[in-house]
Amino acid sequence: MTSVLTSPPKRLSLSDRIQERLHQGELTPQQVDDFQDFLNQVDREFLQHRIITHNAYTRWFREGRATDEELQHFIQQFSVFPINF
């Protein structure tokens, strides 16, 4: 029998803004649960992919070493990036 070890799933947390909107009644518990399910899916299907987890560029970005100028350039470049689905 072969054993496979996997790391526990990471959970993206709901922001304070979402929690506040729930508390204020602007969002229903079901909407918040659905959003948490979406965040879990994003984490599972995208954020755990090796292109993200073993990528020098995303590591640089995650570590917060980008200057304001680099971030501005990054946003400008991706604002014109074509998305074809």
PDB file with one MODEL, atoms N, CA, C and O in Angstrom:
MODEL        1
ATOM      1  N   MET A   1       0.845  -1.177   0.000  1.00  0.00           N
ATOM      2  CA  MET A   1       0.000   0.000   0.000  1.00  0.00           C
ATOM      3  C   MET A   1       0.890   1.239   0.000  1.00  0.00           C
ATOM      4  O   MET A   1       1.889   1.291   0.717  1.00  0.00           O
ATOM      5  N   THR A   2       0.532   2.215  -0.789  1.00  0.00           N
ATOM      6  CA  THR A   2       1.292   3.453  -0.895  1.00  0.00           C
ATOM      7  C   THR A   2       0.587   4.562  -0.136  1.00  0.00           C
ATOM      8  O   THR A   2      -0.624   4.735  -0.270  1.00  0.00           O
ATOM      9  N   SER A   3       1.322   5.300   0.648  1.00  0.00           N
ATOM     10  CA  SER A   3       0.759   6.444   1.364  1.00  0.00           C
ATOM     11  C   SER A   3       1.141   7.714   0.640  1.00  0.00           C
ATOM     12  O   SER A   3       2.261   7.851   0.147  1.00  0.00           O
ATOM     13  N   VAL A   4       0.213   8.631   0.579  1.00  0.00           N
ATOM     14  CA  VAL A   4       0.465   9.922  -0.041  1.00  0.00           C
ATOM     15  C   VAL A   4       0.232  10.992   1.004  1.00  0.00           C
ATOM     16  O   VAL A   4      -0.845  11.074   1.594  1.00  0.00           O
ATOM     17  N   LEU A   5       1.235  11.801   1.226  1.00  0.00           N
ATOM     18  CA  LEU A   5       1.101  12.899   2.181  1.00  0.00           C
ATOM     19  C   LEU A   5       0.758  14.161   1.427  1.00  0.00           C
ATOM     20  O   LEU A   5       1.392  14.489   0.424  1.00  0.00           O
ATOM     21  N   THR A   6      -0.222  14.850   1.897  1.00  0.00           N
ATOM     22  CA  THR A   6      -0.581  16.133   1.293  1.00  0.00           C
ATOM     23  C   THR A   6      -0.594  17.181   2.384  1.00  0.00           C
ATOM     24  O   THR A   6      -0.860  16.891   3.551  1.00  0.00           O
ATOM     25  N   SER A   7      -0.306  18.394   1.984  1.00  0.00           N
ATOM     26  CA  SER A   7      -0.349  19.475   2.957  1.00  0.00           C
ATOM     27  C   SER A   7      -1.806  19.850   3.194  1.00  0.00           C
ATOM     28  O   SER A   7      -2.638  19.706   2.298  1.00  0.00           O
ATOM     29  N   PRO A   8      -2.117  20.328   4.386  1.00  0.00           N
ATOM     30  CA  PRO A   8      -3.491  20.734   4.651  1.00  0.00           C
ATOM     31  C   PRO A   8      -3.886  21.883   3.726  1.00  0.00           C
ATOM     32  O   PRO A   8      -3.058  22.727   3.384  1.00  0.00           O
ATOM     33  N   PRO A   9      -5.152  21.909   3.325  1.00  0.00           N
ATOM     34  CA  PRO A   9      -5.563  22.981   2.411  1.00  0.00           C
ATOM     35  C   PRO A   9      -5.420  24.344   3.070  1.00  0.00           C
ATOM     36  O   PRO A   9      -5.738  24.528   4.245  1.00  0.00           O
ATOM     37  N   LYS A  10      -4.939  25.281   2.287  1.00  0.00           N
ATOM     38  CA  LYS A  10      -4.866  26.653   2.772  1.00  0.00           C
ATOM     39  C   LYS A  10      -6.251  27.259   2.634  1.00  0.00           C
ATOM     40  O   LYS A  10      -6.994  26.927   1.710  1.00  0.00           O
ATOM     41  N   ARG A  11      -6.587  28.127   3.532  1.00  0.00           N
ATOM     42  CA  ARG A  11      -7.870  28.812   3.449  1.00  0.00           C
ATOM     43  C   ARG A  11      -7.616  30.295   3.299  1.00  0.00           C
ATOM     44  O   ARG A  11      -6.893  30.908   4.084  1.00  0.00           O
ATOM     45  N   LEU A  12      -8.220  30.848   2.285  1.00  0.00           N
ATOM     46  CA  LEU A  12      -8.195  32.294   2.152  1.00  0.00           C
ATOM     47  C   LEU A  12      -9.250  32.830   3.107  1.00  0.00           C
ATOM     48  O   LEU A  12     -10.368  32.318   3.147  1.00  0.00           O
ATOM     49  N   SER A  13      -8.912  33.835   3.860  1.00  0.00           N
ATOM     50  CA  SER A  13      -9.840  34.364   4.854  1.00  0.00           C
ATOM     51  C   SER A  13     -10.760  35.400   4.252  1.00  0.00           C
ATOM     52  O   SER A  13     -10.430  36.096   3.291  1.00  0.00           O
ATOM     53  N   LEU A  14     -11.919  35.470   4.857  1.00  0.00           N
ATOM     54  CA  LEU A  14     -12.843  36.538   4.501  1.00  0.00           C
ATOM     55  C   LEU A  14     -12.289  37.838   5.050  1.00  0.00           C
ATOM     56  O   LEU A  14     -11.789  37.883   6.174  1.00  0.00           O
ATOM     57  N   SER A  15     -12.377  38.875   4.273  1.00  0.00           N
ATOM     58  CA  SER A  15     -11.851  40.172   4.698  1.00  0.00           C
ATOM     59  C   SER A  15     -12.731  40.774   5.785  1.00  0.00           C
ATOM     60  O   SER A  15     -13.886  40.387   5.963  1.00  0.00           O
ATOM     61  N   ASP A  16     -12.160  41.717   6.497  1.00  0.00           N
ATOM     62  CA  ASP A  16     -12.935  42.456   7.501  1.00  0.00           C
ATOM     63  C   ASP A  16     -14.134  43.136   6.846  1.00  0.00           C
ATOM     64  O   ASP A  16     -15.203  43.245   7.447  1.00  0.00           O
ATOM     65  N   ARG A  17     -13.947  43.588   5.620  1.00  0.00           N
ATOM     66  CA  ARG A  17     -15.031  44.258   4.890  1.00  0.00           C
ATOM     67  C   ARG A  17     -16.211  43.314   4.675  1.00  0.00           C
ATOM     68  O   ARG A  17     -17.362  43.707   4.863  1.00  0.00           O
ATOM     69  N   ILE A  18     -15.932  42.082   4.284  1.00  0.00           N
ATOM     70  CA  ILE A  18     -17.004  41.101   4.085  1.00  0.00           C
ATOM     71  C   ILE A  18     -17.657  40.763   5.419  1.00  0.00           C
ATOM     72  O   ILE A  18     -18.881  40.664   5.505  1.00  0.00           O
ATOM     73  N   GLN A  19     -16.857  40.588   6.443  1.00  0.00           N
ATOM     74  CA  GLN A  19     -17.396  40.280   7.772  1.00  0.00           C
ATOM     75  C   GLN A  19     -18.306  41.416   8.254  1.00  0.00           C
ATOM     76  O   GLN A  19     -19.372  41.169   8.818  1.00  0.00           O
ATOM     77  N   GLU A  20     -17.883  42.644   8.032  1.00  0.00           N
ATOM     78  CA  GLU A  20     -18.680  43.798   8.444  1.00  0.00           C
ATOM     79  C   GLU A  20     -19.993  43.854   7.673  1.00  0.00           C
ATOM     80  O   GLU A  20     -21.043  44.125   8.255  1.00  0.00           O
ATOM     81  N   ARG A  21     -19.942  43.600   6.373  1.00  0.00           N
ATOM     82  CA  ARG A  21     -21.163  43.606   5.560  1.00  0.00           C
ATOM     83  C   ARG A  21     -22.128  42.514   6.017  1.00  0.00           C
ATOM     84  O   ARG A  21     -23.343  42.713   5.990  1.00  0.00           O
ATOM     85  N   LEU A  22     -21.606  41.376   6.431  1.00  0.00           N
ATOM     86  CA  LEU A  22     -22.447  40.317   6.989  1.00  0.00           C
ATOM     87  C   LEU A  22     -23.077  40.794   8.296  1.00  0.00           C
ATOM     88  O   LEU A  22     -24.280  40.643   8.507  1.00  0.00           O
ATOM     89  N   HIS A  23     -22.262  41.361   9.156  1.00  0.00           N
ATOM     90  CA  HIS A  23     -22.728  41.853  10.455  1.00  0.00           C
ATOM     91  C   HIS A  23     -23.803  42.929  10.293  1.00  0.00           C
ATOM     92  O   HIS A  23     -24.748  42.992  11.079  1.00  0.00           O
ATOM     93  N   GLN A  24     -23.654  43.773   9.272  1.00  0.00           N
ATOM     94  CA  GLN A  24     -24.601  44.864   9.042  1.00  0.00           C
ATOM     95  C   GLN A  24     -25.858  44.396   8.307  1.00  0.00           C
ATOM     96  O   GLN A  24     -26.806  45.166   8.152  1.00  0.00           O
ATOM     97  N   GLY A  25     -25.873  43.141   7.854  1.00  0.00           N
ATOM     98  CA  GLY A  25     -27.029  42.616   7.146  1.00  0.00           C
ATOM     99  C   GLY A  25     -27.033  42.903   5.656  1.00  0.00           C
ATOM    100  O   GLY A  25     -28.027  42.642   4.980  1.00  0.00           O
ATOM    101  N   GLU A  26     -25.929  43.440   5.132  1.00  0.00           N
ATOM    102  CA  GLU A  26     -25.843  43.711   3.696  1.00  0.00           C
ATOM    103  C   GLU A  26     -25.635  42.425   2.906  1.00  0.00           C
ATOM    104  O   GLU A  26     -25.994  42.350   1.731  1.00  0.00           O
ATOM    105  N   LEU A  27     -25.063  41.421   3.544  1.00  0.00           N
ATOM    106  CA  LEU A  27     -24.864  40.109   2.934  1.00  0.00           C
ATOM    107  C   LEU A  27     -25.520  39.059   3.818  1.00  0.00           C
ATOM    108  O   LEU A  27     -25.537  39.181   5.043  1.00  0.00           O
ATOM    109  N   THR A  28     -26.057  38.033   3.182  1.00  0.00           N
ATOM    110  CA  THR A  28     -26.652  36.940   3.948  1.00  0.00           C
ATOM    111  C   THR A  28     -25.568  35.930   4.315  1.00  0.00           C
ATOM    112  O   THR A  28     -24.521  35.884   3.670  1.00  0.00           O
ATOM    113  N   PRO A  29     -25.812  35.126   5.342  1.00  0.00           N
ATOM    114  CA  PRO A  29     -24.847  34.063   5.655  1.00  0.00           C
ATOM    115  C   PRO A  29     -24.604  33.148   4.452  1.00  0.00           C
ATOM    116  O   PRO A  29     -23.479  32.697   4.239  1.00  0.00           O
ATOM    117  N   GLN A  30     -25.641  32.871   3.668  1.00  0.00           N
ATOM    118  CA  GLN A  30     -25.472  32.011   2.490  1.00  0.00           C
ATOM    119  C   GLN A  30     -24.540  32.661   1.465  1.00  0.00           C
ATOM    120  O   GLN A  30     -23.709  31.978   0.868  1.00  0.00           O
ATOM    121  N   GLN A  31     -24.670  33.973   1.256  1.00  0.00           N
ATOM    122  CA  GLN A  31     -23.784  34.662   0.323  1.00  0.00           C
ATOM    123  C   GLN A  31     -22.336  34.580   0.798  1.00  0.00           C
ATOM    124  O   GLN A  31     -21.423  34.367   0.001  1.00  0.00           O
ATOM    125  N   VAL A  32     -22.142  34.748   2.085  1.00  0.00           N
ATOM    126  CA  VAL A  32     -20.785  34.692   2.641  1.00  0.00           C
ATOM    127  C   VAL A  32     -20.236  33.273   2.533  1.00  0.00           C
ATOM    128  O   VAL A  32     -19.066  33.089   2.197  1.00  0.00           O
ATOM    129  N   ASP A  33     -21.064  32.270   2.811  1.00  0.00           N
ATOM    130  CA  ASP A  33     -20.634  30.883   2.657  1.00  0.00           C
ATOM    131  C   ASP A  33     -20.268  30.582   1.205  1.00  0.00           C
ATOM    132  O   ASP A  33     -19.259  29.932   0.931  1.00  0.00           O
ATOM    133  N   ASP A  34     -21.100  31.060   0.283  1.00  0.00           N
ATOM    134  CA  ASP A  34     -20.810  30.858  -1.144  1.00  0.00           C
ATOM    135  C   ASP A  34     -19.492  31.520  -1.536  1.00  0.00           C
ATOM    136  O   ASP A  34     -18.714  30.958  -2.307  1.00  0.00           O
ATOM    137  N   PHE A  35     -19.247  32.714  -1.004  1.00  0.00           N
ATOM    138  CA  PHE A  35     -18.002  33.416  -1.308  1.00  0.00           C
ATOM    139  C   PHE A  35     -16.809  32.656  -0.723  1.00  0.00           C
ATOM    140  O   PHE A  35     -15.765  32.552  -1.366  1.00  0.00           O
ATOM    141  N   GLN A  36     -16.959  32.126   0.494  1.00  0.00           N
ATOM    142  CA  GLN A  36     -15.874  31.336   1.098  1.00  0.00           C
ATOM    143  C   GLN A  36     -15.615  30.086   0.261  1.00  0.00           C
ATOM    144  O   GLN A  36     -14.462  29.696   0.078  1.00  0.00           O
ATOM    145  N   ASP A  37     -16.665  29.460  -0.245  1.00  0.00           N
ATOM    146  CA  ASP A  37     -16.487  28.308  -1.130  1.00  0.00           C
ATOM    147  C   ASP A  37     -15.705  28.707  -2.377  1.00  0.00           C
ATOM    148  O   ASP A  37     -14.825  27.974  -2.830  1.00  0.00           O
ATOM    149  N   PHE A  38     -16.033  29.877  -2.929  1.00  0.00           N
ATOM    150  CA  PHE A  38     -15.312  30.387  -4.101  1.00  0.00           C
ATOM    151  C   PHE A  38     -13.834  30.607  -3.770  1.00  0.00           C
ATOM    152  O   PHE A  38     -12.958  30.220  -4.544  1.00  0.00           O
ATOM    153  N   LEU A  39     -13.562  31.226  -2.623  1.00  0.00           N
ATOM    154  CA  LEU A  39     -12.171  31.447  -2.217  1.00  0.00           C
ATOM    155  C   LEU A  39     -11.428  30.124  -2.069  1.00  0.00           C
ATOM    156  O   LEU A  39     -10.269  30.009  -2.469  1.00  0.00           O
ATOM    157  N   ASN A  40     -12.096  29.128  -1.495  1.00  0.00           N
ATOM    158  CA  ASN A  40     -11.469  27.814  -1.345  1.00  0.00           C
ATOM    159  C   ASN A  40     -11.162  27.195  -2.698  1.00  0.00           C
ATOM    160  O   ASN A  40     -10.114  26.573  -2.875  1.00  0.00           O
ATOM    161  N   GLN A  41     -12.065  27.360  -3.651  1.00  0.00           N
ATOM    162  CA  GLN A  41     -11.847  26.839  -4.998  1.00  0.00           C
ATOM    163  C   GLN A  41     -10.664  27.550  -5.665  1.00  0.00           C
ATOM    164  O   GLN A  41      -9.828  26.905  -6.298  1.00  0.00           O
ATOM    165  N   VAL A  42     -10.595  28.864  -5.523  1.00  0.00           N
ATOM    166  CA  VAL A  42      -9.467  29.633  -6.072  1.00  0.00           C
ATOM    167  C   VAL A  42      -8.164  29.126  -5.471  1.00  0.00           C
ATOM    168  O   VAL A  42      -7.185  28.908  -6.184  1.00  0.00           O
ATOM    169  N   ASP A  43      -8.159  28.941  -4.158  1.00  0.00           N
ATOM    170  CA  ASP A  43      -6.952  28.459  -3.491  1.00  0.00           C
ATOM    171  C   ASP A  43      -6.568  27.076  -3.996  1.00  0.00           C
ATOM    172  O   ASP A  43      -5.405  26.827  -4.313  1.00  0.00           O
ATOM    173  N   ARG A  44      -7.524  26.197  -4.070  1.00  0.00           N
ATOM    174  CA  ARG A  44      -7.277  24.811  -4.457  1.00  0.00           C
ATOM    175  C   ARG A  44      -6.859  24.682  -5.931  1.00  0.00           C
ATOM    176  O   ARG A  44      -5.914  23.959  -6.246  1.00  0.00           O
ATOM    177  N   GLU A  45      -7.558  25.380  -6.829  1.00  0.00           N
ATOM    178  CA  GLU A  45      -7.343  25.174  -8.252  1.00  0.00           C
ATOM    179  C   GLU A  45      -6.301  26.093  -8.886  1.00  0.00           C
ATOM    180  O   GLU A  45      -5.745  25.772  -9.936  1.00  0.00           O
ATOM    181  N   PHE A  46      -6.040  27.219  -8.257  1.00  0.00           N
ATOM    182  CA  PHE A  46      -5.112  28.171  -8.861  1.00  0.00           C
ATOM    183  C   PHE A  46      -3.900  28.452  -7.982  1.00  0.00           C
ATOM    184  O   PHE A  46      -2.762  28.325  -8.434  1.00  0.00           O
ATOM    185  N   LEU A  47      -4.131  28.828  -6.751  1.00  0.00           N
ATOM    186  CA  LEU A  47      -3.019  29.277  -5.914  1.00  0.00           C
ATOM    187  C   LEU A  47      -2.074  28.158  -5.515  1.00  0.00           C
ATOM    188  O   LEU A  47      -0.944  28.434  -5.112  1.00  0.00           O
ATOM    189  N   GLN A  48      -2.495  26.909  -5.612  1.00  0.00           N
ATOM    190  CA  GLN A  48      -1.622  25.786  -5.273  1.00  0.00           C
ATOM    191  C   GLN A  48      -0.915  25.205  -6.499  1.00  0.00           C
ATOM    192  O   GLN A  48      -0.143  24.254  -6.377  1.00  0.00           O
ATOM    193  N   HIS A  49      -1.174  25.771  -7.675  1.00  0.00           N
ATOM    194  CA  HIS A  49      -0.536  25.284  -8.898  1.00  0.00           C
ATOM    195  C   HIS A  49       0.966  25.608  -8.854  1.00  0.00           C
ATOM    196  O   HIS A  49       1.370  26.657  -8.353  1.00  0.00           O
ATOM    197  N   ARG A  50       1.767  24.707  -9.375  1.00  0.00           N
ATOM    198  CA  ARG A  50       3.231  24.890  -9.310  1.00  0.00           C
ATOM    199  C   ARG A  50       3.706  26.152 -10.008  1.00  0.00           C
ATOM    200  O   ARG A  50       4.735  26.711  -9.627  1.00  0.00           O
ATOM    201  N   ILE A  51       2.985  26.616 -11.019  1.00  0.00           N
ATOM    202  CA  ILE A  51       3.368  27.863 -11.688  1.00  0.00           C
ATOM    203  C   ILE A  51       3.317  29.022 -10.697  1.00  0.00           C
ATOM    204  O   ILE A  51       4.090  29.973 -10.810  1.00  0.00           O
ATOM    205  N   ILE A  52       2.425  28.946  -9.748  1.00  0.00           N
ATOM    206  CA  ILE A  52       2.318  29.972  -8.716  1.00  0.00           C
ATOM    207  C   ILE A  52       3.263  29.689  -7.554  1.00  0.00           C
ATOM    208  O   ILE A  52       3.951  30.592  -7.078  1.00  0.00           O
ATOM    209  N   THR A  53       3.300  28.439  -7.097  1.00  0.00           N
ATOM    210  CA  THR A  53       4.065  28.128  -5.887  1.00  0.00           C
ATOM    211  C   THR A  53       5.568  28.048  -6.110  1.00  0.00           C
ATOM    212  O   THR A  53       6.332  28.202  -5.157  1.00  0.00           O
ATOM    213  N   HIS A  54       6.016  27.811  -7.347  1.00  0.00           N
ATOM    214  CA  HIS A  54       7.447  27.690  -7.634  1.00  0.00           C
ATOM    215  C   HIS A  54       7.833  28.623  -8.776  1.00  0.00           C
ATOM    216  O   HIS A  54       8.351  28.184  -9.803  1.00  0.00           O
ATOM    217  N   ASN A  55       7.578  29.896  -8.587  1.00  0.00           N
ATOM    218  CA  ASN A  55       7.798  30.876  -9.642  1.00  0.00           C
ATOM    219  C   ASN A  55       8.546  32.068  -9.045  1.00  0.00           C
ATOM    220  O   ASN A  55       8.078  32.688  -8.091  1.00  0.00           O
ATOM    221  N   ALA A  56       9.686  32.376  -9.601  1.00  0.00           N
ATOM    222  CA  ALA A  56      10.518  33.463  -9.059  1.00  0.00           C
ATOM    223  C   ALA A  56       9.790  34.799  -9.071  1.00  0.00           C
ATOM    224  O   ALA A  56       9.918  35.590  -8.137  1.00  0.00           O
ATOM    225  N   TYR A  57       9.025  35.047 -10.130  1.00  0.00           N
ATOM    226  CA  TYR A  57       8.314  36.323 -10.223  1.00  0.00           C
ATOM    227  C   TYR A  57       7.236  36.433  -9.152  1.00  0.00           C
ATOM    228  O   TYR A  57       7.134  37.459  -8.479  1.00  0.00           O
ATOM    229  N   THR A  58       6.430  35.386  -8.987  1.00  0.00           N
ATOM    230  CA  THR A  58       5.378  35.470  -7.968  1.00  0.00           C
ATOM    231  C   THR A  58       5.979  35.483  -6.567  1.00  0.00           C
ATOM    232  O   THR A  58       5.398  36.078  -5.660  1.00  0.00           O
ATOM    233  N   ARG A  59       7.130  34.840  -6.367  1.00  0.00           N
ATOM    234  CA  ARG A  59       7.803  34.892  -5.061  1.00  0.00           C
ATOM    235  C   ARG A  59       8.253  36.325  -4.777  1.00  0.00           C
ATOM    236  O   ARG A  59       8.086  36.828  -3.666  1.00  0.00           O
ATOM    237  N   TRP A  60       8.826  36.976  -5.793  1.00  0.00           N
ATOM    238  CA  TRP A  60       9.249  38.373  -5.655  1.00  0.00           C
ATOM    239  C   TRP A  60       8.038  39.255  -5.308  1.00  0.00           C
ATOM    240  O   TRP A  60       8.117  40.119  -4.434  1.00  0.00           O
ATOM    241  N   PHE A  61       6.924  39.023  -6.006  1.00  0.00           N
ATOM    242  CA  PHE A  61       5.730  39.819  -5.772  1.00  0.00           C
ATOM    243  C   PHE A  61       5.170  39.561  -4.367  1.00  0.00           C
ATOM    244  O   PHE A  61       4.820  40.500  -3.652  1.00  0.00           O
ATOM    245  N   ARG A  62       5.090  38.291  -3.981  1.00  0.00           N
ATOM    246  CA  ARG A  62       4.555  37.908  -2.673  1.00  0.00           C
ATOM    247  C   ARG A  62       5.383  38.495  -1.528  1.00  0.00           C
ATOM    248  O   ARG A  62       4.836  38.862  -0.488  1.00  0.00           O
ATOM    249  N   GLU A  63       6.674  38.580  -1.715  1.00  0.00           N
ATOM    250  CA  GLU A  63       7.550  39.085  -0.657  1.00  0.00           C
ATOM    251  C   GLU A  63       7.471  40.599  -0.504  1.00  0.00           C
ATOM    252  O   GLU A  63       8.075  41.163   0.408  1.00  0.00           O
ATOM    253  N   GLY A  64       6.731  41.258  -1.390  1.00  0.00           N
ATOM    254  CA  GLY A  64       6.504  42.690  -1.255  1.00  0.00           C
ATOM    255  C   GLY A  64       7.704  43.551  -1.567  1.00  0.00           C
ATOM    256  O   GLY A  64       7.836  44.644  -1.018  1.00  0.00           O
ATOM    257  N   ARG A  65       8.577  43.088  -2.431  1.00  0.00           N
ATOM    258  CA  ARG A  65       9.782  43.857  -2.755  1.00  0.00           C
ATOM    259  C   ARG A  65       9.595  44.801  -3.930  1.00  0.00           C
ATOM    260  O   ARG A  65      10.538  45.486  -4.326  1.00  0.00           O
ATOM    261  N   ALA A  66       8.394  44.849  -4.494  1.00  0.00           N
ATOM    262  CA  ALA A  66       8.143  45.721  -5.647  1.00  0.00           C
ATOM    263  C   ALA A  66       8.074  47.179  -5.209  1.00  0.00           C
ATOM    264  O   ALA A  66       7.502  47.505  -4.169  1.00  0.00           O
ATOM    265  N   THR A  67       8.657  48.034  -6.007  1.00  0.00           N
ATOM    266  CA  THR A  67       8.560  49.471  -5.744  1.00  0.00           C
ATOM    267  C   THR A  67       7.213  49.976  -6.269  1.00  0.00           C
ATOM    268  O   THR A  67       6.529  49.271  -7.011  1.00  0.00           O
ATOM    269  N   ASP A  68       6.844  51.180  -5.887  1.00  0.00           N
ATOM    270  CA  ASP A  68       5.610  51.776  -6.402  1.00  0.00           C
ATOM    271  C   ASP A  68       5.652  51.870  -7.926  1.00  0.00           C
ATOM    272  O   ASP A  68       4.646  51.630  -8.594  1.00  0.00           O
ATOM    273  N   GLU A  69       6.805  52.215  -8.469  1.00  0.00           N
ATOM    274  CA  GLU A  69       6.944  52.324  -9.914  1.00  0.00           C
ATOM    275  C   GLU A  69       6.752  50.960 -10.590  1.00  0.00           C
ATOM    276  O   GLU A  69       6.097  50.864 -11.628  1.00  0.00           O
ATOM    277  N   GLU A  70       7.320  49.919 -10.000  1.00  0.00           N
ATOM    278  CA  GLU A  70       7.152  48.575 -10.566  1.00  0.00           C
ATOM    279  C   GLU A  70       5.694  48.128 -10.499  1.00  0.00           C
ATOM    280  O   GLU A  70       5.185  47.517 -11.439  1.00  0.00           O
ATOM    281  N   LEU A  71       5.034  48.427  -9.405  1.00  0.00           N
ATOM    282  CA  LEU A  71       3.616  48.069  -9.276  1.00  0.00           C
ATOM    283  C   LEU A  71       2.770  48.826 -10.287  1.00  0.00           C
ATOM    284  O   LEU A  71       1.852  48.260 -10.882  1.00  0.00           O
ATOM    285  N   GLN A  72       3.074  50.095 -10.481  1.00  0.00           N
ATOM    286  CA  GLN A  72       2.337  50.890 -11.464  1.00  0.00           C
ATOM    287  C   GLN A  72       2.530  50.290 -12.866  1.00  0.00           C
ATOM    288  O   GLN A  72       1.571  50.170 -13.629  1.00  0.00           O
ATOM    289  N   HIS A  73       3.752  49.921 -13.194  1.00  0.00           N
ATOM    290  CA  HIS A  73       4.024  49.308 -14.491  1.00  0.00           C
ATOM    291  C   HIS A  73       3.281  47.974 -14.627  1.00  0.00           C
ATOM    292  O   HIS A  73       2.700  47.686 -15.673  1.00  0.00           O
ATOM    293  N   PHE A  74       3.302  47.169 -13.571  1.00  0.00           N
ATOM    294  CA  PHE A  74       2.611  45.878 -13.553  1.00  0.00           C
ATOM    295  C   PHE A  74       1.121  46.057 -13.819  1.00  0.00           C
ATOM    296  O   PHE A  74       0.554  45.352 -14.654  1.00  0.00           O
ATOM    297  N   ILE A  75       0.494  46.977 -13.132  1.00  0.00           N
ATOM    298  CA  ILE A  75      -0.939  47.230 -13.317  1.00  0.00           C
ATOM    299  C   ILE A  75      -1.221  47.703 -14.736  1.00  0.00           C
ATOM    300  O   ILE A  75      -2.187  47.262 -15.359  1.00  0.00           O
ATOM    301  N   GLN A  76      -0.384  48.596 -15.246  1.00  0.00           N
ATOM    302  CA  GLN A  76      -0.580  49.106 -16.611  1.00  0.00           C
ATOM    303  C   GLN A  76      -0.458  47.969 -17.630  1.00  0.00           C
ATOM    304  O   GLN A  76      -1.263  47.886 -18.557  1.00  0.00           O
ATOM    305  N   GLN A  77       0.527  47.105 -17.470  1.00  0.00           N
ATOM    306  CA  GLN A  77       0.714  46.002 -18.415  1.00  0.00           C
ATOM    307  C   GLN A  77      -0.473  45.047 -18.395  1.00  0.00           C
ATOM    308  O   GLN A  77      -0.930  44.614 -19.453  1.00  0.00           O
ATOM    309  N   PHE A  78      -0.976  44.715 -17.223  1.00  0.00           N
ATOM    310  CA  PHE A  78      -2.078  43.766 -17.130  1.00  0.00           C
ATOM    311  C   PHE A  78      -3.428  44.390 -17.441  1.00  0.00           C
ATOM    312  O   PHE A  78      -4.401  43.674 -17.676  1.00  0.00           O
ATOM    313  N   SER A  79      -3.498  45.709 -17.446  1.00  0.00           N
ATOM    314  CA  SER A  79      -4.768  46.352 -17.800  1.00  0.00           C
ATOM    315  C   SER A  79      -5.055  46.220 -19.287  1.00  0.00           C
ATOM    316  O   SER A  79      -6.201  46.378 -19.710  1.00  0.00           O
ATOM    317  N   VAL A  80      -4.046  45.936 -20.079  1.00  0.00           N
ATOM    318  CA  VAL A  80      -4.257  45.767 -21.526  1.00  0.00           C
ATOM    319  C   VAL A  80      -4.056  44.309 -21.953  1.00  0.00           C
ATOM    320  O   VAL A  80      -4.061  44.005 -23.146  1.00  0.00           O
ATOM    321  N   PHE A  81      -3.881  43.419 -20.992  1.00  0.00           N
ATOM    322  CA  PHE A  81      -3.687  42.010 -21.282  1.00  0.00           C
ATOM    323  C   PHE A  81      -5.000  41.417 -21.767  1.00  0.00           C
ATOM    324  O   PHE A  81      -5.997  41.461 -21.047  1.00  0.00           O
ATOM    325  N   PRO A  82      -5.019  40.856 -22.987  1.00  0.00           N
ATOM    326  CA  PRO A  82      -6.285  40.311 -23.503  1.00  0.00           C
ATOM    327  C   PRO A  82      -6.679  39.023 -22.778  1.00  0.00           C
ATOM    328  O   PRO A  82      -5.848  38.149 -22.530  1.00  0.00           O
ATOM    329  N   ILE A  83      -7.929  38.933 -22.456  1.00  0.00           N
ATOM    330  CA  ILE A  83      -8.453  37.720 -21.813  1.00  0.00           C
ATOM    331  C   ILE A  83      -9.463  37.118 -22.780  1.00  0.00           C
ATOM    332  O   ILE A  83     -10.501  37.714 -23.070  1.00  0.00           O
ATOM    333  N   ASN A  84      -9.143  35.945 -23.264  1.00  0.00           N
ATOM    334  CA  ASN A  84     -10.019  35.239 -24.183  1.00  0.00           C
ATOM    335  C   ASN A  84     -10.445  33.921 -23.555  1.00  0.00           C
ATOM    336  O   ASN A  84      -9.615  33.044 -23.316  1.00  0.00           O
ATOM    337  N   PHE A  85     -11.706  33.787 -23.294  1.00  0.00           N
ATOM    338  CA  PHE A  85     -12.206  32.540 -22.718  1.00  0.00           C
ATOM    339  C   PHE A  85     -13.090  31.847 -23.709  1.00  0.00           C
ATOM    340  O   PHE A  85     -13.616  30.773 -23.420  1.00  0.00           O
TER     341      PHE A  85
ENDMDL
END
